[in-house]
């Protein structure tokens, strides 16, 4: 069951990190939500996609073990690229949004 929370205080802005790993693609996006529900506005601060189609082509389809390795190898570089686009610097602290 999906529930929603209505905050009692106004929220100035919030950044949302989205990570998608499908069979043959890895994607990362950083979105900023500003304002209060239901009138919030959204801005894409950065997004990158890495296709693994060429890697799987020689197998005639997605090879699951290879897909897992490709996601692991591309996720951090994509996250770093998104953070660079959003002009977010690396922070060594435990609550860092970007690595």
C-alpha positions as CSV (number, residue, x, y, z in Angstrom):
1,X,0.0,0.0,0.0
2,X,1.4,3.4,-1.0
3,X,0.9,6.2,1.6
4,X,1.8,9.8,1.4
5,X,2.9,12.2,4.1
6,X,1.8,15.8,4.2
7,X,4.6,17.8,6.0
8,X,3.4,20.4,8.4
9,X,6.1,22.8,7.6
10,X,6.8,24.2,4.1
11,X,9.5,22.4,2.2
12,X,11.8,24.8,0.3
13,X,13.4,22.2,-1.9
14,X,14.4,18.6,-2.0
15,X,16.8,16.6,-4.3
16,X,15.8,13.2,-5.5
17,X,18.3,10.7,-6.8
18,X,16.9,8.1,-9.2
19,X,18.8,5.0,-10.2
20,X,17.5,2.6,-12.9
21,X,19.1,-0.7,-13.9
22,X,17.2,-2.5,-16.6
23,X,18.4,-5.5,-18.5
24,X,20.6,-3.6,-20.9
25,X,20.8,0.0,-19.5
26,X,22.0,1.8,-16.4
27,X,20.6,5.3,-15.8
28,X,21.0,7.9,-13.0
29,X,19.1,11.2,-12.6
30,X,19.1,13.9,-10.0
31,X,15.9,16.0,-9.8
32,X,15.1,19.0,-7.6
33,X,11.6,19.4,-6.3
34,X,10.8,23.0,-5.1
35,X,7.6,24.2,-3.5
36,X,4.8,22.5,-1.8
37,X,2.5,19.7,-3.0
38,X,0.5,19.9,-5.2
39,X,2.1,22.9,-6.8
40,X,5.7,21.8,-6.6
41,X,8.0,22.3,-9.6
42,X,10.6,19.9,-10.8
43,X,14.0,20.5,-12.4
44,X,16.4,17.9,-13.8
45,X,19.8,18.8,-12.4
46,X,21.6,16.0,-14.2
47,X,20.9,12.7,-16.0
48,X,23.0,10.1,-17.7
49,X,22.3,6.8,-19.4
50,X,24.7,3.9,-20.3
51,X,23.5,1.4,-22.9
52,X,24.8,-2.2,-22.7
53,X,23.2,-3.3,-25.9
54,X,26.5,-3.7,-27.8
55,X,27.9,-5.8,-25.0
56,X,25.0,-8.2,-25.1
57,X,24.6,-8.3,-28.9
58,X,27.1,-11.2,-29.4
59,X,25.0,-13.4,-27.1
60,X,21.8,-12.7,-29.0
61,X,20.1,-11.1,-26.0
62,X,20.7,-10.1,-22.4
63,X,23.1,-12.4,-20.5
64,X,22.2,-11.8,-16.8
65,X,25.6,-12.4,-15.2
66,X,27.2,-9.9,-17.7
67,X,24.4,-7.4,-17.1
68,X,25.1,-7.5,-13.3
69,X,28.7,-6.8,-13.9
70,X,28.0,-4.0,-16.4
71,X,25.7,-2.3,-13.9
72,X,28.3,-2.5,-11.2
73,X,31.0,-1.1,-13.5
74,X,28.9,1.8,-14.8
75,X,26.9,3.0,-11.8
76,X,29.6,5.0,-10.1
77,X,30.9,6.8,-13.2
78,X,27.3,7.7,-14.1
79,X,26.7,9.0,-10.6
80,X,29.8,11.1,-10.7
81,X,28.8,12.5,-14.1
82,X,25.3,13.5,-12.8
83,X,26.9,15.1,-9.8
84,X,29.3,17.1,-12.0
85,X,26.3,18.2,-14.2
86,X,24.5,19.3,-11.0
87,X,27.6,21.0,-9.8
88,X,27.6,19.0,-6.6
89,X,31.1,18.4,-5.1
90,X,32.2,15.2,-3.5
91,X,31.7,15.1,0.3
92,X,33.5,12.5,2.4
93,X,30.8,12.7,5.0
94,X,28.4,9.8,5.6
95,X,25.3,11.8,4.5
96,X,26.9,12.7,1.2
97,X,24.4,12.9,-1.7
98,X,27.1,12.2,-4.3
99,X,30.3,10.2,-4.0
